[in-house]
């Protein structure tokens, strides 16, 4: 494979606003390689949890998270 002078720069994180059924923003979720962050619409700062902690929480049967079909 040849060496290239240029390449694409991937974003450091993905961020999406979450809205309710009325179109009002309720918060923002940010996904990074090592953590997941949440910020309510009225907050200035994110609350963050490590990916490992998130995996342990979401797979715990007590959370009652269900698997999706896709």
Buried (B, 14 or more C-beta within 10 A) or exposed (E): EEEEEEEEEEEEEEBEEEEEEEEEEEBBBBEBEEBBBBBEEEEEEBEBBEEEEBEEEEEEEEEEEEEEEE
